[in-house]
Amino acid sequence: MRLIEVQSPGLFTTVQDLGRDGFGPIGVSPSGAADPTALRLGNRLVGNAEGAAALEMTLLGGTFVFPQGGMIALAGGDFETSIPLWTARDLPPAQTLRIGPARSGARCYLCVRGGIAVPLVMGSASTHVMSGLGGLEGRPLRKGDVLRVGPQPLTPSKGTISPGVLQQLAPRKVLRTTDGPQHHWFSANEFYRTVYRVSEDSNRVGIRLQGPAMTLPNSGHMITEGVTLGAIQVPQNGQPVILFVEQQTTGGYPKIANVISADIPSLGQLRPGDEIRFERIEIAEARRLLRRQEALFQ
């Protein structure tokens, strides 16, 4: 049995796969990788299924020992380490892998051939900290944790990813959106002309933005209703919040827009202080962009 020993867990490192869709009606949001594109590509590099569980590191990596060795790949944000990004590497037995702070982006995925083997909850290994579900019983890694690696897959490793594909899938700072249910409550010009700054208070639940306060009609009061991943709520302070992978499943604030599916991975690489803005597109275009993105994976 292959293991990973955690010498240092980093700032906020969790086990993530592609999440547990379909449980919103009972109050459980999907969770899963904040940057699913990086997770999928990283798993392809080592020959795993795209949704295999990996370690998601946020802003600061960690130190991990591989007593039996193994094949790994790092995907996502560029973190300080001796292992090149987007390339599969074989580690010899007893190898120690040290991963430092992020040089760009916010999250990096440590994908291991075989995947991280933890019990599934509602069909997923993903750690959902808000509800205490998933990998390591719903908490981030701690020093001294020992993780099991799953059985070797039959699929060969890919080794590297085409630079052209990586460029086309690179995170964006201009996020494309479709209209939210209450978009007519607001001035579209005010929203789409504003450059917003990502707040220090952002996390996997929501990405809080800072900019000129938006004007809310009727004091922003409305009947609570279901909300979706990527919905942009405007609370009473007028500062938009993008609902993220550990979002609540209902909300009582108006939603001006929704980040399109193809741009959700970009949200996972936003870090405090980043500046972003929004671009409105039609739903048909959003679908076309998602189909194009999926074609790149093929």
BELJO-V117992 format. One record per residue. RES is the residue in one letter. OMEGA is omega in whole degrees, -180 to 180 (NA if undefined). Layout:
res=<RES	RES>
omega=<OMEGA	OMEGA>
This chain:
res=<M	R	L	I	E	V	Q	S	P	G	L	F	T	T	V	Q	D	L	G	R	D	G	F	G	P	I	G	V	S	P	S	G	A	A	D	P	T	A	L	R	L	G	N	R	L	V	G	N	A	E	G	A	A	A	L	E	M	T	L	L	G	G	T	F	V	F	P	Q	G	G	M	I	A	L	A	G	G	D	F	E	T	S	I	P	L	W	T	A	R	D	L	P	P	A	Q	T	L	R	I	G	P	A	R	S	G	A	R	C	Y	L	C	V	R	G	G	I	A	V	P	L	V	M	G	S	A	S	T	H	V	M	S	G	L	G	G	L	E	G	R	P	L	R	K	G	D	V	L	R	V	G	P	Q	P	L	T	P	S	K	G	T	I	S	P	G	V	L	Q	Q	L	A	P	R	K	V	L	R	T	T	D	G	P	Q	H	H	W	F	S	A	N	E	F	Y	R	T	V	Y	R	V	S	E	D	S	N	R	V	G	I	R	L	Q	G	P	A	M	T	L	P	N	S	G	H	M	I	T	E	G	V	T	L	G	A	I	Q	V	P	Q	N	G	Q	P	V	I	L	F	V	E	Q	Q	T	T	G	G	Y	P	K	I	A	N	V	I	S	A	D	I	P	S	L	G	Q	L	R	P	G	D	E	I	R	F	E	R	I	E	I	A	E	A	R	R	L	L	R	R	Q	E	A	L	F	Q>
omega=<179	-175	169	179	-177	176	177	-173	-175	-175	-178	-177	-178	172	180	166	-178	170	-176	-179	171	-177	177	-179	176	171	-179	179	-171	-169	-179	-176	176	174	-177	177	180	179	-178	-180	179	178	177	-179	-177	176	177	164	-175	-175	180	-179	179	177	176	179	-177	175	179	180	-179	178	-173	178	179	-174	-179	-177	178	178	-179	172	175	-177	178	179	-178	180	-179	178	-180	-179	180	179	174	179	177	-180	174	177	178	177	179	179	174	180	179	-178	-174	-177	180	172	174	-176	-176	-174	178	-177	174	-179	-177	179	-174	180	176	-176	174	179	178	174	-175	175	-176	175	-172	174	177	-170	-177	-178	179	-180	168	-172	-177	177	169	178	173	177	174	175	180	176	175	-178	176	175	-178	-179	-180	176	178	-178	177	177	-180	176	-179	177	179	177	179	177	179	180	-179	-180	-177	179	-178	173	170	-172	-178	-175	168	-177	173	-177	-179	-176	-178	177	-169	172	-180	180	-180	-176	-172	177	-175	169	-178	177	179	-176	174	-177	-178	177	-178	176	-178	177	-177	-176	178	179	176	-178	178	180	180	173	176	179	177	-178	177	178	179	180	179	178	-175	173	179	177	180	179	174	179	-172	179	176	-180	-175	176	176	180	-171	-163	175	-180	164	-176	173	179	-178	176	180	-177	-177	-174	177	177	-177	-177	-178	-178	177	179	179	179	-178	180	175	179	-180	-180	178	176	-179	169	-173	178	-178	174	178	-178	179	178	178	178	179	-179	178	178	179	179	-180	178	178	179	-179	NA>
